[in-house]
Amino acid sequence: MKSFSQEVSLGLSKKNKTLSSKWFYDFHGSKLFEKITKLEEYYPARTEIKILNDNKIEIANKIGKNAVLIEPGAGDIKKIEIFLSSLDKPKKYVPLDISKDYIIKISQGFKKKFPKVAITPKGYDFSENNKLPFKINSSENVIIFFPGSTIGNFEKKDAVKFLKMLKFKFKAKKIIIGADLVKNISTLISAYDDKKGITAKFNKNILKRINTELGGDINLNNYKHVAIYNKSKKRIEMRLRAKKNNSFNINNSKYLIKKNEEIHTENSHKYTIRSFKNLTNEAGWKIKKTWVDDKKLFSVHFLDLAK
């Protein structure tokens, strides 16, 4: 498992510099993302919440009895609350998040709301092939809840790998998953480059963490948040563009970034219903039901193991 330090060193040493979007999420980054989900421009969160609300009874029926719900990258865990009370005797809920402090704190109030459900939050990075921090009984009704457009952060081949891993490692029987849809470019760009500049702060949080945790001396003001739509790959790309030539140190290593050079920090792939179906089929899952909002902005899918 590569550490934050190793990944930063590797990413900034490349010709085309990259940093993984998972490193946005320390406690501060998680709080910033909470703010993003409430922004007027950020349609995915409110649209998915409406889809889940409108279809919670059907979703609960699809999930079935005595569910063990696991949510990788759980964040503020607000979406599962929508249908948890509609479930038939849910046994357990395991929210997983890369920021352990954040997920433990956010789960405290949740335990009071659902005293009959065993809630065990864990710090876990699902992008690494590390051991699960809890045991799974494969005979149980294991459901993965993966909302938001997190599946879009993966390259296609990695998304397939991730969906396969949910089957083999997490022993999942079913998945409830959100996928953002292809739409007009201006709607997409404004969702990732809001007027208040919260997404810009979120993007720069990765540099802030380098300074705080790795002894870096990066001047955040030397970088501009950029969000572009890559038409050929059908994805939003977030980058940090250098406003001028600048150098900085991290762990006694020096890095030089030239003016207009970019550090690529996040991809967010957008799907059509057909392209998402192809992706899930490739991973050995079958879409049994798809829910879409009236404006066709976002989709939620119920996946079952392909027979």
C-alpha angles and dihedrals in degrees: 000000000000116000126226088257094052094047093049092049091048095044096048093046092061123099088237100042120223139177122188117250090225088077091066087079117085117124092282093046091050090053090050090051089052087057092048091055089059096050119116091233095049100087099167097075100046093039093052091045089055091049091050092047094048093049104030096119093051091045090050090051091050091050092052134192130339094008124190102207120200120186115191112203090012099175113176092354092220098129098060089055088068095071104015092092089051093058123105107245099324109203106198144002120201113187112193124196137167088230104067095184091053097048094047092050095045092049095058096081090040092061090058092052094050106032093161094058119079103234116193115173116198136187106237138153105214092189090070124071094238130139118279113253092225139041124258124206105212092205091065127091096262114188126184116212110198109167131166118047094292092127085064091063089070126083106244095257090048091049089056090048091050093050090049090049091055088059099045105030102029092036089224119182095186139012132208105199138174123218127183116230132229109261143149113322098233091058090050096047095048090050089060098036106043126188094242092056095234092133089051089055090046091052092048091048087084089062091045090054091050088055095045101039104027101036093250124163100205116154102225091201089068090069134072124204111238129186119186134171114235101208098192093052094036093229144118112238122202118204141171110228121201112237090202142356107293140164131203141175129237120180091342092307118118124219128190120203118188126220111282092010111137136218108211107220109167145013122199111189119205121212141201116221088253096049091048090050090053091050094051093045090054089055093051098258130120125214105231097174137009126197119196131178122244093259092049092235099131142014137210119198135197110214127194129183111279110249 
